[in-house]
Each structure stands twice: as C-alpha cells, then as structure tokens.
Amino acid sequence: MITTDTSAGTILVVDDNPVNIDVLFRLLDQAGFQVRVAQGGASALAKVSYEIPDLILLDVVMPDLDGFSTCARLKADPATAEIPIIFMSALDESLDKLRGLKLGAVDYITKPFNHDEVIARVNLHWQLHRLNKRLRQEVHDRRSAEQALQKLNLELEERVAEKTDALKRTMAELEKTYSQLLEREKQLEHDVCHDALTGLPNRVWLMRRLGELVKLARQGCASYAVLFIDLDRFKVINDSLGHLVGDQLLKSVGRRIQNSLGDKNTAIRLGGDEFIILMEDTDDLEAAISLAEVLQAQLDRGFRLNQYQVQTGASIGITTSQYGYRQPEEVLRDADIAMYYAKAKGRGCYQVLTREIQAQAIARWQLEVDLRQGIEFQEFYLHYQPIISLDTYQLAGFEALLRWSHPNRGVVKPTEFIHVSEETGLIHQLGWWALQSSIQQLQIWQNYIPRNQTLLMSVNISPVQLDQPNLPDRLATLLEKTSISWDHLKLEITEGCLLETTESRLATLQRLRDLGIKLSIDDFGVGYSSLSRLHELPVDTLKIDRSFVNRLGNENNSQPIVQTIVTLAQSLGMSVVAEGIESTEQRDILRKLGCELGQGFLFSEPLDVRTATQRVKEMSVSYFAS
C-alpha cells in the first residue's frame, strides 16, 4: 500500500452508501488522515460551512444532491473554491468526466475501490494542494516583504527558486505516479475483456466487438461470420480425469484454435467448453465452412496432457451477417442453435444456420414460453382412460392422461410438449401436478363409491422425474395424506428409459417398489431394452404397445410377438396390459393369449373427470392387478 506523510490532513468523504463510507474511513484513517463523513450533498455543504477540509472525496450519484451540483456550489463559494475535489464513480457508470473537470474537480476514483489507487490519488492531490497553499503563502510573504523590506528581495527570489525546484521534483514524482495509475487501468481493462484461463478474449470483448460489427453491417459497412464451437465429451473428460486436466485441455484447445486462424479471425472463450470464432470482413459461407473443417481436423488430433492421451472433437454452428441481425445476442443465439443441430447429428459435425432451423428454434422457444404460461395459468388437465379386465369386462382402473388446453392451438397432446418440458425442467412441476391430481381423484372415487376400494390409477412418469432422488419420499408424503393403499398407484415408465437406467435411477425405482408402488413398462416391445436384464428390474407390469395390438388378425399378424410378451411376463410373475384395443377380434385374441387387462376405444376413449366418475358409478369393480 502507498503511504505518505499526511500531517493529519482532513479528508471529507461524501457518499450515501454506508458501506463505501466505512471502507474509505478505515482506509484513510489507517493512512494517517483525519476523516470526516457526510451521507449526501446537503450534509456535506453543512459540514464544510463550519469546518473546511483539505480534500473532498465526492460520490457522483446521490439521492438528495448529486456530486456535480454539490461541486458547483463549493466552487462558487470563495471560502471553499480551492478545496480539491475527487469524484467517485462505479466502473459501469457512464459519466461525463469533462463536465466534472469543468466544474473544478481534480480527479476521479472508480468503484469498487482499489486501496492502493485511492491512497495514491488522495496523496497526490493532497500533496499538490498542500504545496499550492504553501506556495501561495510564500508568494504572499514575498510581496509583503518587498513592501516592508526591499533588502530581502534577493532572498525571497532564491527561496522561490528553491521551492520551484522542489515543486518540479514533486510534479515529476506525481507524473510518475499518474503514469503508473494509467498502466494499472490498462491492465484492468485487459483483465475485464480477457479470459483468465486461456488468455483469449472473453464474452465482454465479444459483445462489444460484435455489437460494433452488427451496427456497421446494418449500415452496409461491414460483414462477419460467427462459428460457435462446443467441445465433444468435455464433461466426461472433466469428470473422469479431474478439473486440472480439464483446464489444461481448455488451454490447449484455445492455443490450437488460435494457431489455426488468420489475421482477421479472432478466437474467444465464451465460457465452459464453448468457444467462438469471429470472422470479420466476410460473410462467405464457404470460407466459414472451410475454417470449421480445419478446426475439427485440428481438434480431432487429440491432446497429450500429463500422462493422459485425451481425444475430443467439436460440434460447430455457423451463421453470418446475411441474416440482418439487430443485436449481438441474436447472432450468438442463432449460432448456438446451429451448434445444437450439429451436435444432434453426431460428434464432430458442423451445421450452417438455415431459415428452417431458425424458424424451428423460434417455434420451440415459443412453445417453451407457452408452457410456462400454461403452467402459471393452469391450462393443463387430466383425462382418464378406463382399464378393463379382459376376463370379466369389469373396470380395473384408469390411466391418467395429461392434456393441455392451449388458448390458441386448442387441445395439445403430450407428444407435442413433453420433450420440451423435460429439456427445460418444467416436467418436474408439471409431472408432480399430474401425480397429485390423479392420486387425489382416485381418493375421491374410492371414498365416494366404497365398493371401488381396489380401483387402480396408472400415471406416466418421465425419466427426468426419476432422476430426482427425493421422488420416493415426496410420493410417500403425498400418499400418507390419502386413505388409498399405496399399491393402488402404478407408475408407467417407457421402455426406452430402461436403456439409460443408471445406478441412482435404479435405486429410485427400487425404493418406489419397496414403498409398495407398482411399476409398469409402457410401450413394451418397441424399444431395445435387454430382456436379460428384465428380471433384475423392479417391474410389476408389461404394457403391450398399440402397434402390436393393431396388427392382430391382419396379414402382418403380430400374434407371435404378443404371445412371447405374455409368456415372458407370466414367467416373471408380471401382469400384462394391452393398449389400443379397437375391435372385438383384437380383444378375443388377447384374452385367448392370456392377456389380463386392456384399454382402448373398444371399451372407452379417454374421459373427462365428470364422465369418468359416472363410469365408476355404472361399473362394478372386482378385479385388481397385483
């Protein structure tokens, strides 16, 4: 920290922020100054009226009287006009520094405070003020002495000369200090605009430069292309080999990318494992594609990091100024969209943005917005499709089916919005609402019609929900609040979900089974689940997909497949449900093959709550799928 003999100089700190006042008070007090404080311009003027400080640190933005107005009043008063005033402002505040200097301020200090900078600037102007005061006093003494004692004229001239030399030396020191401060400011600006890990320009730099190019391009004075790079397999590398190796990989990737670029191309680290290439003075897609291919070839070579040979690659999205962007955020959005399309095609691919891709992304974004509003405004509801015993034709239960009453599009089926809800995490809120509503409805039916105590409720559950480790506990709490038996709830999980069954997800399934909740594999037979693992899974029911049921009795008869599923389920002690039954022939074949339960338009379409309640009243229930 820079320190100087302050000779108990008095500093007045004017700021409406108590935290800033406390920081400056302690800092200046430790440096030997006498510190006075004022929490506003009006308070400062009052304090100066009875005690004139040697220097004022003045905040620009204050609620009662801002810094510029306070400075103007001080400079207008001869008693306070000579007090040095240093303005204080935040780095991100756009200030008219020329206005402050014209008002008589001597300097600016930026927030958040750099302690060395504050002391250096205060010392600089405090010393200069003290020297100026001393010089003025000496000039006054000289004039008085000339009038009183002409013989001392030579001596006074010599003293002035000595003081002038001292002032020159002091000014030289001050200029040196000021030069050092400028260097620090340059370094700070560099740090703000560059990534600490790779040394590449960062998002701040990119948004500034891209903003300039977007503006120039709209005036027809510039063109550009942007490549959005996302490393393949980085998370796997980072998680398996550690963050130190991950950081080394990012630095190596940054160097290799930079070494592959021309003079008018800039590599930027956007954050994480994402990089941007900004190509200036071109919107040539062929040039951008050529560069993308070069970069992918360079990254495919792999990296030697310590004792590890690490292989990665890049998915790259490309867009250009031809789309007439208005904001830099729009450029990054579209490049990011193109990158995700590239990643969807497989590792090591690139994708040029097209109008079709852009339109799909906007539609997907609008769907996400509508989903959030739909949840907020309670636009979702449940339909219930009866599940029937194929032996007795009696009602065994219902499958709860989610529906969305969109204000403009009408009824929207889950196939159109579930995927987006899973990607955005909205499935947690939406899926939990469906679970709560269906369980509460089952409780109403069982309480309202006592003979329906064995009625079963099947509810579809997303794989994303299964990744919540607290799902079993939340369900247990919910079921404890109802009078229904826990084994009257059956959760339906798609067969594809089993392909991605991690240890944690398998533990969640087992925990649900231990609670007594039934588990069913939905759409069984259309996926690629391993039959060898089926006996290891805590599953109670196999649900035959409607595609097999529809072909029963046709030329492409699926009867052997259905028979295999039924036999497999029976051998594992599981029940079987067939969905999509639309004809008596299909029903009779399924019953003959040993299928126990079925649902479909032959029995009933999905029903609203009122109609389903009436159906419960009409149909006796004596079957319960265990």
Buried (B, 14 or more C-beta within 10 A) or exposed (E): EBEBEBEEBBBBBBBBBEEBBEBBBEBBEEBEBBBBBBBBBBBBBEBBEEEBBBBBBBBBBBEEBBBBBBBEBBBEEEEBEBBBBBBBBEEEEEBEEEEBEEBBBBBBBBBEBBBBBBBBBBBBBBBBBBBBEEBEEBEEEBEEBEEEEEEBEEEBEEBBEEBEEEBEEBEEEBEEBBEBBEEBEEEBEEEEBBBEEBBBBBBEBBBEBBBEBBBBBEEEEBBBBBBBBBBBBBEEBBEEBEEEBBBBBBBBBBBBBBEBBEEEBBBBBBEEBBBBBBBBEBBBBEBBBEBBEEBBEBBBEEBEBEEBEBEBBBBBBBBBBBBEBEEBEBBBBBBBBBBBBBBEEEBBBBBBBEEEBBEEBEEBEEBBEBBBEBBEEEBBBBBBBBBBBBEEEEBBBBBBBBBBBBEEEEEBEBEEBBBBBBEBEBBBEBBBBBBBBBBEBBBBBBEEBEEBBBBBBBBBBBBBBBBBEEBBEBBBEBBEEBEBEBBBBBBBBBBBBBEEBEEEBBEBBBBBBEBEBBBBBBBBBBBEBEEEEBEEBBBBBBBBBBBBBBBBEEEEEBBEBBBBBBEBBBEEEBBBBBBBBBBEEBBEBBBEBBBBBBBBEBBBEBBEBEBBBEBBEEBEBEBBBE
